[in-house]
C-alpha cells in the first residue's frame, strides 16, 4: 500500500461518521416503530373511550413524524461531515 500513515486518520473519521449516522437511523426507526405501536392502540376497543384513542393517535403520529425528522437531520449531518472529511482529505493530497 502506498498510503501515507496520516491518511488512516481520515479513513477512521469517515468510518466513525458512518457509524454515527447508522446509530441515528436505528434510533429514528425505533421511534417510528413505537409510533406505529401507539397508533395501533387506536384500533383496539378499550373502555377508556374517545380520550384514550385521541391521545394514542396523537402520540403515534407525533412519534412517526419525530422519527422522520431525526432521519432527515441525521442524513444532512452525515452529508455535511462527509464533505468536510473529503475536503480535508483532498486538501491533504494536494499539499503532500
Z-matrix of the N, CA and C atoms (Angstrom, degrees):
N
C 1 1.438
C 2 1.519 1 109.71
N 3 1.316 2 114.36 1 138.94
C 4 1.450 3 120.07 2 -179.94
C 5 1.520 4 112.23 3 -100.92
N 6 1.319 5 117.58 4 19.40
C 7 1.452 6 120.93 5 -178.74
C 8 1.522 7 110.70 6 -72.53
N 9 1.287 8 113.95 7 143.39
C 10 1.453 9 120.58 8 174.04
C 11 1.531 10 107.07 9 -75.69
N 12 1.328 11 119.54 10 141.28
C 13 1.466 12 120.60 11 -177.32
C 14 1.528 13 113.85 12 -56.73
N 15 1.346 14 118.38 13 -33.73
C 16 1.459 15 121.04 14 -179.58
C 17 1.530 16 112.40 15 -74.02
N 18 1.326 17 116.93 16 -16.43
C 19 1.452 18 120.64 17 -178.99
C 20 1.538 19 111.40 18 -68.51
N 21 1.319 20 117.86 19 -22.13
C 22 1.458 21 120.06 20 179.86
C 23 1.521 22 112.19 21 -66.28
N 24 1.331 23 117.95 22 -25.59
C 25 1.462 24 119.30 23 178.43
C 26 1.522 25 110.57 24 -67.87
N 27 1.339 26 117.46 25 -31.69
C 28 1.467 27 119.58 26 177.21
C 29 1.524 28 110.24 27 -69.53
N 30 1.304 29 116.96 28 -37.45
C 31 1.461 30 121.13 29 177.08
C 32 1.519 31 109.65 30 -64.99
N 33 1.321 32 117.05 31 -42.18
C 34 1.463 33 120.77 32 177.99
C 35 1.523 34 111.20 33 -62.84
N 36 1.315 35 117.38 34 -39.11
C 37 1.465 36 120.22 35 178.17
C 38 1.516 37 110.96 36 -64.57
N 39 1.322 38 116.63 37 -41.42
C 40 1.468 39 120.18 38 179.32
C 41 1.533 40 110.51 39 -64.17
N 42 1.326 41 116.73 40 -44.46
C 43 1.457 42 119.83 41 179.82
C 44 1.533 43 111.47 42 -65.75
N 45 1.324 44 117.50 43 -38.03
C 46 1.463 45 120.70 44 176.65
C 47 1.530 46 110.48 45 -65.17
N 48 1.315 47 116.86 46 -38.30
C 49 1.461 48 120.99 47 177.08
C 50 1.528 49 110.75 48 -62.63
N 51 1.323 50 117.25 49 -42.46
C 52 1.466 51 120.69 50 178.26
C 53 1.522 52 111.57 51 -65.25
N 54 1.333 53 117.37 52 -41.22
C 55 1.469 54 120.14 53 178.67
C 56 1.526 55 111.23 54 -62.71
N 57 1.324 56 116.55 55 -41.64
C 58 1.456 57 120.41 56 178.69
C 59 1.519 58 110.65 57 -64.43
N 60 1.318 59 116.73 58 -42.86
C 61 1.462 60 120.88 59 178.65
C 62 1.524 61 111.12 60 -60.59
N 63 1.322 62 116.56 61 -46.71
C 64 1.465 63 119.49 62 -179.43
C 65 1.523 64 112.02 63 -65.49
N 66 1.335 65 117.75 64 -32.91
C 67 1.462 66 120.19 65 176.26
C 68 1.526 67 110.55 66 -65.07
N 69 1.330 68 117.49 67 -40.72
C 70 1.458 69 120.49 68 177.58
C 71 1.527 70 111.15 69 -66.77
N 72 1.325 71 117.28 70 -37.49
C 73 1.469 72 120.30 71 178.45
C 74 1.531 73 109.87 72 -64.85
N 75 1.341 74 116.84 73 -43.23
C 76 1.477 75 119.59 74 177.03
C 77 1.523 76 110.90 75 -61.20
N 78 1.321 77 116.83 76 -40.35
C 79 1.468 78 120.66 77 179.00
C 80 1.521 79 110.61 78 -63.47
N 81 1.319 80 117.42 79 -44.10
C 82 1.467 81 119.87 80 -179.16
C 83 1.528 82 111.48 81 -66.72
N 84 1.317 83 117.58 82 -37.13
C 85 1.470 84 120.17 83 177.25
C 86 1.521 85 110.59 84 -65.59
N 87 1.324 86 117.20 85 -38.32
C 88 1.462 87 120.94 86 177.69
C 89 1.523 88 110.76 87 -64.22
N 90 1.322 89 116.90 88 -43.94
C 91 1.466 90 120.57 89 179.44
C 92 1.522 91 110.41 90 -63.96
N 93 1.333 92 117.14 91 -41.09
C 94 1.464 93 119.85 92 177.74
C 95 1.526 94 111.05 93 -65.15
N 96 1.335 95 116.59 94 -38.05
C 97 1.465 96 119.76 95 177.29
C 98 1.517 97 112.05 96 -62.34
N 99 1.326 98 116.09 97 -40.44
C 100 1.465 99 119.56 98 176.08
C 101 1.528 100 110.67 99 -64.89
N 102 1.323 101 116.15 100 -34.55
C 103 1.459 102 119.78 101 176.96
C 104 1.514 103 111.91 102 -65.38
N 105 1.334 104 116.67 103 -42.02
C 106 1.460 105 119.52 104 176.77
C 107 1.523 106 111.05 105 -65.02
N 108 1.321 107 116.65 106 -36.78
C 109 1.463 108 120.57 107 177.24
C 110 1.520 109 110.61 108 -63.89
N 111 1.332 110 116.68 109 -44.57
C 112 1.464 111 120.18 110 179.11
C 113 1.525 112 111.01 111 -65.82
N 114 1.330 113 116.46 112 -39.57
C 115 1.463 114 119.47 113 178.28
C 116 1.527 115 110.66 114 -67.44
N 117 1.328 116 117.53 115 -29.76
C 118 1.465 117 120.87 116 177.54
C 119 1.506 118 112.76 117 -66.73
N 120 1.311 119 116.74 118 -24.15
C 121 1.460 120 120.03 119 177.96
C 122 1.524 121 110.21 120 -66.52
N 123 1.319 122 116.66 121 -27.02
C 124 1.462 123 121.02 122 -179.85
C 125 1.522 124 110.75 123 -60.40
N 126 1.308 125 117.14 124 -35.39
C 127 1.453 126 120.76 125 -174.23
C 128 1.524 127 113.52 126 -84.91
N 129 1.318 128 117.13 127 -3.43
C 130 1.458 129 120.34 128 176.33
C 131 1.525 130 108.74 129 -95.04
N 132 1.295 131 115.58 130 141.81
C 133 1.460 132 118.32 131 178.94
C 134 1.522 133 109.26 132 -81.60
N 135 1.314 134 115.37 133 127.27
C 136 1.452 135 121.78 134 179.45
C 137 1.518 136 109.05 135 -131.79
N 138 1.314 137 116.72 136 156.29
C 139 1.466 138 119.15 137 -179.52
C 140 1.536 139 113.20 138 -76.94
N 141 1.340 140 118.22 139 -0.08
C 142 1.468 141 120.36 140 -176.66
C 143 1.519 142 113.18 141 -81.39
N 144 1.283 143 117.94 142 -11.47
C 145 1.454 144 121.47 143 172.94
C 146 1.507 145 114.79 144 79.00
N 147 1.305 146 113.07 145 -155.21
C 148 1.463 147 122.11 146 -171.27
C 149 1.527 148 113.32 147 -67.42
N 150 1.313 149 118.57 148 -34.48
C 151 1.461 150 121.73 149 -178.01
C 152 1.525 151 110.77 150 -64.51
N 153 1.318 152 116.89 151 -44.20
C 154 1.458 153 120.72 152 178.58
C 155 1.512 154 112.55 153 -63.26
N 156 1.317 155 116.40 154 -40.26
C 157 1.459 156 120.19 155 178.36
C 158 1.526 157 111.25 156 -66.27
N 159 1.302 158 116.70 157 -40.55
C 160 1.461 159 120.91 158 179.76
C 161 1.530 160 110.78 159 -64.98
N 162 1.334 161 116.55 160 -45.84
C 163 1.462 162 119.99 161 178.83
C 164 1.527 163 111.97 162 -62.93
N 165 1.336 164 116.90 163 -40.58
C 166 1.460 165 120.35 164 178.74
C 167 1.523 166 111.05 165 -65.30
N 168 1.318 167 116.56 166 -39.72
C 169 1.472 168 120.15 167 179.06
C 170 1.525 169 110.64 168 -66.11
N 171 1.322 170 117.00 169 -43.90
C 172 1.465 171 120.59 170 179.51
C 173 1.531 172 110.58 171 -63.60
N 174 1.336 173 116.61 172 -45.06
C 175 1.469 174 120.25 173 179.24
C 176 1.527 175 111.20 174 -63.54
N 177 1.313 176 117.26 175 -41.21
C 178 1.462 177 120.94 176 -179.78
C 179 1.507 178 112.75 177 -65.57
N 180 1.325 179 116.51 178 -48.34
C 181 1.465 180 120.49 179 -179.08
C 182 1.526 181 110.31 180 -66.01
N 183 1.323 182 117.09 181 -40.40
C 184 1.468 183 120.73 182 178.66
C 185 1.525 184 111.37 183 -63.04
N 186 1.316 185 117.42 184 -40.96
C 187 1.465 186 120.69 185 179.77
C 188 1.525 187 111.66 186 -65.59
N 189 1.306 188 116.76 187 -41.11
C 190 1.463 189 120.09 188 178.80
C 191 1.528 190 109.96 189 -65.56
N 192 1.319 191 116.74 190 -43.29
C 193 1.467 192 119.96 191 178.76
C 194 1.533 193 110.68 192 -64.33
N 195 1.327 194 117.04 193 -41.59
C 196 1.462 195 120.95 194 178.05
C 197 1.527 196 110.70 195 -61.92
N 198 1.329 197 116.52 196 -40.33
C 199 1.463 198 120.30 197 177.61
C 200 1.518 199 112.03 198 -61.00
N 201 1.338 200 117.14 199 -42.56
C 202 1.462 201 120.29 200 178.42
C 203 1.528 202 111.32 201 -67.43
N 204 1.332 203 116.99 202 -37.74
C 205 1.462 204 119.93 203 178.24
C 206 1.523 205 110.35 204 -64.03
N 207 1.329 206 116.87 205 -45.22
C 208 1.464 207 120.89 206 178.84
C 209 1.522 208 110.29 207 -61.39
N 210 1.329 209 117.07 208 -41.59
C 211 1.452 210 120.67 209 179.77
C 212 1.533 211 111.08 210 -63.14
N 213 1.322 212 117.00 211 -42.74
C 214 1.457 213 120.50 212 178.73
C 215 1.515 214 112.42 213 -65.16
N 216 1.338 215 116.79 214 -44.73
C 217 1.466 216 120.20 215 179.21
C 218 1.525 217 111.56 216 -65.63
N 219 1.334 218 117.06 217 -38.21
C 220 1.461 219 120.41 218 178.28
C 221 1.524 220 110.90 219 -64.63
N 222 1.323 221 117.19 220 -39.46
C 223 1.462 222 120.83 221 178.71
C 224 1.524 223 110.95 222 -65.93
N 225 1.338 224 116.70 223 -43.05
C 226 1.469 225 119.35 224 177.73
C 227 1.523 226 111.02 225 -62.51
N 228 1.333 227 117.32 226 -43.51
C 229 1.460 228 121.24 227 179.80
C 230 1.526 229 110.99 228 -63.16
N 231 1.328 230 116.59 229 -41.31
C 232 1.462 231 121.10 230 178.18
C 233 1.523 232 110.99 231 -61.02
N 234 1.328 233 116.56 232 -45.94
C 235 1.465 234 120.21 233 -178.21
C 236 1.528 235 111.26 234 -64.75
N 237 1.323 236 117.10 235 -41.32
C 238 1.467 237 120.20 236 179.47
C 239 1.523 238 110.29 237 -63.88
N 240 1.324 239 116.40 238 -48.10
C 241 1.470 240 119.52 239 -179.57
C 242 1.525 241 111.45 240 -64.38
N 243 1.345 242 116.62 241 -36.79
C 244 1.465 243 119.77 242 178.65
C 245 1.518 244 110.75 243 -63.79
N 246 1.321 245 116.98 244 -43.14
C 247 1.468 246 118.99 245 179.87
C 248 1.524 247 111.50 246 -66.46
N 249 1.340 248 117.44 247 -34.96
C 250 1.466 249 120.15 248 177.02
C 251 1.528 250 110.17 249 -66.89
N 252 1.323 251 116.51 250 -42.53
C 253 1.466 252 120.17 251 179.33
C 254 1.524 253 110.37 252 -62.61
N 255 1.350 254 116.72 253 -45.14
C 256 1.467 255 119.65 254 179.69
C 257 1.520 256 111.56 255 -67.40
N 258 1.334 257 117.59 256 -35.16
C 259 1.469 258 119.89 257 178.22
C 260 1.523 259 109.98 258 -65.79
N 261 1.309 260 116.90 259 -41.23
C 262 1.459 261 119.78 260 178.23
C 263 1.532 262 111.29 261 -66.80
N 264 1.328 263 116.53 262 -37.29
C 265 1.455 264 120.49 263 179.20
C 266 1.522 265 110.99 264 -67.69
N 267 1.332 266 117.35 265 -44.31
C 268 1.461 267 119.47 266 179.94
C 269 1.530 268 110.45 267 -67.86
N 270 1.321 269 117.58 268 -35.11
C 271 1.468 270 120.81 269 175.55
C 272 1.521 271 109.24 270 -64.04
N 273 1.330 272 115.88 271 -40.91
C 274 1.460 273 120.06 272 179.70
C 275 1.524 274 110.47 273 -62.78
N 276 1.363 275 116.40 274 -41.47
C 277 1.467 276 119.33 275 -179.13
C 278 1.521 277 111.47 276 -69.01
N 279 1.335 278 117.71 277 -33.78
C 280 1.457 279 119.79 278 179.53
C 281 1.529 280 111.51 279 -71.19
N 282 1.323 281 116.48 280 -34.84
C 283 1.451 282 120.53 281 -178.47
C 284 1.513 283 111.41 282 -74.14
N 285 1.320 284 117.28 283 -37.61
C 286 1.471 285 121.30 284 -175.29
C 287 1.501 286 112.55 285 -65.72
